[in-house]
Amino acid sequence: MTEHRWELVDEAATAALATRLAGLLDDGLVIYLHGDLGAGKTSFARALLGALGVGERIKSPTYSLVESYRAQGRPAWHLDLYRIADPGELEWLGLDALSDPSALVLVEWPERGAGALPAADLVIHLSYAGTGRRAAMEPRSERGERAVSRLA
C-alpha cells in the first residue's frame, strides 16, 4: 500500500487534515500516531475527534492513558502510551473493547503497547519540517487504504 504525504505549515493545517480525514470515515478505524514530542499527535487526535462530533472537552490521555468518547454514535478511544514501560502494563485497562470493528481507536506511542493493541488500519507519522510539520500516512488494511485514497 502506498504512503501518502502532506506538508503542514502550522497547527491549523494539521487540524484541517484531521478534519478532512474525519469526513471520510464511514466505519471504525485503528490509527497509530507516531512522532517526536510536540510533533502534533495530540493536536491531530483532538481535531479528528472534534470533527466527528465529540462535543465534550477532548483531554490528552497522557496521565490517564486512555480516554473514551462517543463519536457519531460509535465508540472512540484515544490512548497515549508515552508513560508505559512494558506492554504488560496495559492488561488492567480493559483493551478488549478496542477490538470493536465500529470503534475509532487513536493510539499515540503505539510501539510501547506492541502486542497488546489491535492491528493498525492506518499509521500516521508526524514529523518536524522546518517551522511546520509533515504528515505521512501509511495504510495497513483495506479500511485504511479506503480512507487515505479519498484524501489524496
Protein Blocks (a to p, Z undefined) as FASTA:
>chain_A
ZZdddddfbfklmmmmmmmmmmmpcbdcddddeddehilpmmmmmmmmmmnopabdcddf
klnopacddeehiacddddfklpmbfklmmmnopmmmmpmkbccddehkllmgojaccdf
bdcddddehjbccdddddfbfklmmmmmmmZZ
